[in-house]
Amino acid sequence: MPTTITLIAKTHRTACLDGCGEADASAYDGALGDYLEDLTDELAEEGIKLEINLHDVAAVSYRVEADDEAEESRGHEVFQGLPSFWDRF
């Protein structure tokens, strides 16, 4: 199984917009598709698949699934090393 990162979309949106106003929410919603495309491409370059969970809310905005602990740790390191949503837009 390849390493997979699942972005919990509702939780990600809430975290990104914490303390932001309505204009920021509109900007987030407008740029989200481009962000997800970029993220998918960048993770694929690392051999990591991105899935988007549109339905759930969780304590964290993403989760990593991998065959072993080393690959799971690498998935976290890669994801956390990428520019955040607001660093891109």
Secondary structure, DSSP 8 states (H G I E B T S, - for coil): ---EEEEEHHHHHHHHHTT--HHHHHHHHHHHHHHHHHHHHHHHHTT-EEEEESS---SSSEEEE-SSHHHHHHHHHHHHHS--HHHH-
